[in-house]
Amino acid sequence: MSIVVGVVNQKGGVGKTTTAINVAAGLGNLGKKILLVDFDPQGNSTTGFGIKKKTLELTMFDVVTGKCRPQEAIISTGFKNVDIIPANPKLSDAEPALTKMENKNLQLRKAILQVKDNYDIVMIDSLPSLGVLAVNALTACDTVIVPMVCEHFAREGLAQLMYSIRNVKQKFNPELTILGIVFTMVDKRLLSGNEIKTDIVGAFDKKAIFKTEIPRNVKISEAQSHGEPVLTYDKTSKGSEAYIKLSKEVLSRIKETHREVGSVNGKKK
């Protein structure tokens, strides 16, 4: 079966897109066929895989507004087992267009249903927002990964996100679950960060928190500027090692909480 995994947080600057890129690449290296849906008008997942936004003919804007089929917008990232439906700033124009549509919150879900069986895992890099696009993303997901930095305002953003998830679950997507919260940009030398992390861990069931933490690591930022995942940019860096470990943990959790994700080629992984 295929599963749709969102990477979501309504606060920016928490490593959301970085996590989407590197977990997608990590899962691809683990033998899973991945479709990454760039659903953020900034298009950073697109450029994070070295794709130039100015050269794109079809994007998520065209898909979600019904101007093309999702199959027509899919392109290869050039990295193992990872395809992408790219995005650029035009996607922000989809918000007012969607508000005029019937079933406005279901458009992304309907699009993904057309292609999800061709992939083991569909990942959505959702924008940091509370609007129609963000609701579309949550409605399309089976489960979500929540990147989180140990800062005060990020903790407030987490509370807002939990409210939005409950709201979408009640109104549009009763099967939506949280796969886990992952701490990113971790610097264990910062006392305040450690205190906030302790508070968050105490507020959730232990199973809600990924064991793997992503450290602050210059190689992660360098990889983004070179248009590739840190997993290929510097395989031996602490950032790469952490995302490889997180990808394995993500796959393990998917298999534990959902039916096993098999290969699209019909072989169990």
C-alpha positions as CSV (number, residue, x, y, z in Angstrom):
1,M,0.0,0.0,0.0
2,S,1.0,3.6,-0.3
3,I,0.9,6.2,2.5
4,V,0.8,10.0,2.5
5,V,3.1,11.6,5.1
6,G,3.0,15.4,5.7
7,V,5.9,17.4,7.1
8,V,4.1,20.2,8.8
9,N,4.5,23.1,11.2
10,Q,2.7,26.4,11.2
11,K,5.8,28.3,12.3
12,G,8.6,28.9,9.8
13,G,12.3,28.3,10.5
14,V,11.9,25.0,12.2
15,G,13.7,22.8,9.6
16,K,10.4,21.7,8.0
17,T,11.6,21.7,4.4
18,T,15.1,20.5,5.3
19,T,13.4,17.5,7.0
20,A,11.1,16.9,4.0
21,I,14.1,16.9,1.6
22,N,16.4,14.7,3.6
23,V,13.8,12.2,4.8
24,A,12.6,11.8,1.3
25,A,16.1,11.1,0.1
26,G,16.7,8.8,3.1
27,L,13.6,6.8,2.4
28,G,14.6,6.6,-1.3
29,N,18.0,5.2,-0.3
30,L,16.2,2.6,1.8
31,G,14.5,1.3,-1.4
32,K,11.2,3.1,-1.2
33,K,9.8,4.9,-4.2
34,I,9.0,8.4,-3.0
35,L,6.9,11.3,-4.4
36,L,7.7,14.6,-2.7
37,V,4.9,17.2,-3.1
38,D,6.3,20.7,-2.7
39,F,3.2,22.5,-1.3
40,D,5.0,25.6,-0.1
41,P,5.0,28.7,-2.4
42,Q,8.6,29.3,-1.4
43,G,9.4,26.2,-3.4
44,N,12.4,25.4,-1.2
45,S,12.0,21.6,-1.6
46,T,12.2,22.2,-5.3
47,T,15.4,24.2,-5.2
48,G,16.7,21.8,-2.4
49,F,16.8,19.1,-5.1
50,G,18.6,21.4,-7.5
51,I,15.6,22.2,-9.7
52,K,15.4,25.7,-11.1
53,K,12.0,27.2,-10.5
54,K,12.2,29.5,-13.5
55,T,12.4,26.5,-15.8
56,L,9.2,24.9,-14.6
57,E,6.4,24.5,-17.0
58,L,3.9,22.8,-14.7
59,T,3.8,23.1,-10.9
60,M,1.6,22.4,-7.9
61,F,-0.4,25.5,-8.7
62,D,-1.5,23.9,-12.0
63,V,-2.2,20.6,-10.2
64,V,-4.3,21.9,-7.3
65,T,-6.3,24.3,-9.4
66,G,-7.1,21.6,-11.9
67,K,-5.2,23.0,-14.8
68,C,-3.3,19.8,-15.3
69,R,-3.2,16.2,-14.1
70,P,-0.7,15.5,-11.3
71,Q,1.0,12.9,-13.5
72,E,1.9,15.7,-16.0
73,A,3.7,17.8,-13.3
74,I,5.9,15.0,-11.8
75,I,9.6,15.3,-12.5
76,S,12.6,13.2,-11.4
77,T,14.8,14.8,-8.8
78,G,17.8,12.9,-10.1
79,F,18.3,11.4,-6.7
80,K,17.6,7.7,-6.0
81,N,13.9,6.8,-6.0
82,V,12.7,10.3,-5.5
83,D,10.3,12.2,-7.8
84,I,8.8,15.6,-7.1
85,I,5.8,17.8,-8.0
86,P,7.6,21.1,-7.8
87,A,6.3,24.5,-6.6
88,N,7.1,28.2,-7.2
89,P,5.6,31.4,-5.8
90,K,2.7,31.0,-8.2
91,L,1.3,28.5,-5.7
92,S,0.3,31.4,-3.4
93,D,-2.3,32.4,-6.1
94,A,-4.0,29.0,-5.6
95,E,-5.4,30.2,-2.2
96,P,-8.0,32.6,-3.6
97,A,-8.7,30.3,-6.5
98,L,-9.5,27.4,-4.1
99,T,-11.8,29.4,-2.0
100,K,-14.2,29.7,-5.0
101,M,-14.2,25.9,-5.6
102,E,-16.6,23.3,-4.3
103,N,-14.9,21.0,-1.8
104,K,-12.1,23.5,-1.6
105,N,-10.3,21.6,1.1
106,L,-10.2,18.3,-0.8
107,Q,-8.3,19.4,-4.0
108,L,-4.9,18.2,-3.0
109,R,-6.3,14.9,-1.6
110,K,-8.1,14.3,-4.9
111,A,-4.9,15.0,-6.9
112,I,-2.7,12.7,-4.8
113,L,-5.2,9.9,-5.1
114,Q,-4.5,9.8,-8.9
115,V,-0.8,9.0,-8.4
116,K,-0.2,7.6,-4.9
117,D,-0.4,3.9,-6.0
118,N,2.7,4.5,-8.2
119,Y,4.7,5.2,-5.0
120,D,5.4,3.6,-1.7
121,I,5.3,6.9,0.2
122,V,4.0,10.3,-0.8
123,M,5.5,13.2,1.2
124,I,4.0,16.6,1.4
125,D,6.2,19.6,2.3
126,S,3.4,21.9,3.7
127,L,3.6,25.6,3.9
128,P,3.7,27.4,7.4
129,S,0.2,28.7,7.3
130,L,-3.3,28.5,8.7
131,G,-5.1,29.0,5.4
132,V,-6.8,26.9,2.7
133,L,-3.6,25.5,1.4
134,A,-2.5,24.2,4.8
135,V,-5.9,22.6,5.4
136,N,-5.6,20.9,2.0
137,A,-2.3,19.5,3.0
138,L,-3.5,18.1,6.3
139,T,-6.7,16.7,4.7
140,A,-4.5,14.9,2.1
141,C,-2.3,13.2,4.7
142,D,-2.6,9.9,6.5
143,T,0.0,10.9,9.1
144,V,2.3,13.9,9.8
145,I,5.9,14.5,11.0
146,V,6.2,17.7,13.0
147,P,9.7,19.3,13.0
148,M,10.2,21.3,16.2
149,V,13.0,23.7,17.5
150,C,13.4,24.2,21.2
151,E,12.4,27.8,21.3
152,H,9.6,29.6,23.1
153,F,7.7,30.8,20.0
154,A,8.1,27.4,18.4
155,R,6.4,25.9,21.4
156,E,3.5,28.3,20.9
157,G,3.3,27.4,17.2
158,L,3.2,23.7,18.2
159,A,0.1,24.4,20.2
160,Q,-1.6,26.1,17.3
161,L,-0.6,23.2,15.0
162,M,-2.2,20.6,17.4
163,Y,-5.4,22.6,17.3
164,S,-5.4,22.7,13.5
165,I,-4.8,19.0,13.3
166,R,-7.7,18.3,15.7
167,N,-9.9,20.6,13.7
168,V,-9.0,18.9,10.3
169,K,-9.4,15.5,11.9
170,Q,-12.9,16.3,13.1
171,K,-14.1,18.0,9.9
172,F,-12.3,16.5,6.9
173,N,-9.9,13.6,7.8
174,P,-10.9,11.4,10.7
175,E,-8.0,9.0,10.1
176,L,-5.3,11.7,10.4
177,T,-2.5,10.8,12.9
178,I,0.7,12.2,14.2
179,L,3.7,10.0,13.3
180,G,5.9,12.0,15.6
181,I,7.6,15.2,16.6
182,V,11.3,15.5,15.7
183,F,13.6,18.0,17.4
184,T,15.7,19.9,14.8
185,M,18.6,22.3,15.0
186,V,19.4,20.9,18.4
187,D,22.3,22.5,20.4
188,K,22.6,20.7,23.7
189,R,24.8,23.4,25.1
190,L,21.8,25.8,25.3
191,L,20.1,25.4,28.7
192,S,16.9,27.2,27.6
193,G,16.5,24.8,24.7
194,N,17.0,21.8,27.0
195,E,14.3,23.1,29.3
196,I,11.8,23.7,26.5
197,K,12.5,20.2,25.1
198,T,11.9,18.7,28.6
199,D,8.5,20.5,28.8
200,I,7.4,19.3,25.4
201,V,8.5,15.7,26.0
202,G,6.6,15.8,29.3
203,A,3.4,17.1,27.6
204,F,3.3,14.2,25.1
205,D,3.3,10.4,25.2
206,K,6.9,9.2,24.7
207,K,5.8,7.5,21.5
208,A,4.9,10.9,20.0
209,I,8.6,12.0,20.1
210,F,11.1,10.6,17.6
211,K,14.2,9.3,19.3
212,T,16.4,10.8,16.6
213,E,17.3,14.5,17.0
214,I,18.8,16.6,14.2
215,P,21.7,18.7,15.4
216,R,22.7,22.1,14.2
217,N,25.2,21.3,11.5
218,V,26.8,23.6,8.9
219,K,26.8,20.8,6.3
220,I,23.0,20.8,6.2
221,S,23.0,24.5,5.2
222,E,25.8,24.0,2.7
223,A,23.9,21.1,1.1
224,Q,20.8,23.3,0.6
225,S,22.9,26.0,-1.2
226,H,24.3,23.3,-3.5
227,G,20.8,21.9,-4.3
228,E,21.1,18.5,-2.8
229,P,20.2,16.5,0.3
230,V,22.9,16.5,3.0
231,L,22.8,12.7,2.7
232,T,24.6,12.9,-0.7
233,Y,26.5,16.2,-0.1
234,D,28.4,14.9,2.9
235,K,27.6,11.3,3.8
236,T,29.9,11.4,6.9
237,S,28.6,14.6,8.4
238,K,26.6,14.6,11.7
239,G,23.7,16.1,9.8
240,S,23.7,13.3,7.3
241,E,24.0,10.6,9.9
242,A,21.1,12.0,11.8
243,Y,18.8,12.2,8.8
244,I,19.7,8.6,7.8
245,K,18.8,7.5,11.3
246,L,15.6,9.5,11.3
247,S,14.6,8.0,7.9
248,K,15.0,4.5,9.3
249,E,12.9,5.5,12.4
250,V,10.2,7.1,10.2
251,L,10.0,3.9,8.1
252,S,9.9,1.7,11.2
253,R,7.0,3.8,12.7
254,I,5.1,3.7,9.5
255,K,5.3,-0.1,9.5
256,E,4.3,-0.2,13.2
257,T,1.3,2.2,13.0
258,H,0.0,1.5,9.5
259,R,-0.1,-1.6,7.3
260,E,3.4,-2.4,5.9
261,V,4.4,-0.2,3.0
262,G,5.3,-2.6,0.3
263,S,7.2,-2.0,-2.9
264,V,5.4,-0.6,-5.9
265,N,7.0,-3.5,-7.8
266,G,5.0,-5.9,-5.7
267,K,7.9,-7.0,-3.4
268,K,7.9,-6.5,0.3
269,K,10.7,-4.4,1.6
